[in-house]
């Protein structure tokens, strides 16, 4: 039993998750400095950390290393990364606080609903809106980390100055739209599944 638990702690997918969690304070320190080079470096570290989110799940399934610890740590690392970055952005006046409140309130609400669904024996699969929301949040946070204006070449055809903080705000706003829509659909699916379960129990 002890060997199995230890193996869970040190398997490769979970190590990648630890790296993602460890990257959070590093990104925060870099971004707090506020210098353009530090901001770009913070965006690179953040991008690397988010890439590990894909590989840890893929490796766990490919190598047959899906564990209870991994199921707990993987979503926890994702939420910690997003929450830490957004709260810090509010402190640095890069994002309005009300926008972050909506995002965090949605996450806490859906997490609570998932816990209730699990206690009722219900499995509500993640919808595409939720996946779009997650992808848009990652892009938005990366742009907000870069923050400053830079000249960008678009497909090698022309160049223009891009305000990365403004781009990040627009993308984050779009992610909020998908976030709210996915929450509405999750509530709908939850109540449909709960109603179907009770009808089935009543028919027995």
Buried (B, 14 or more C-beta within 10 A) or exposed (E): EEEEEEEBEEBEBBEBBBBBBEBBEBBBEBBEEEEEEBBBBBBBBBBEBBEBBEEBBEBBEEEEBBBEBBEEBBBEBBBBBBBBBBBBBBEBEBBBEEBBEBBBEBBEEBEEBBEEBEEEEBEBEEBEBBEBBBBBBBBBBBBBBBBEEEEEEEEEEEEEEBBBBEBBBEBBBBBBEBBBBBBEBBBEBBEEBBEEEEEEEEEE
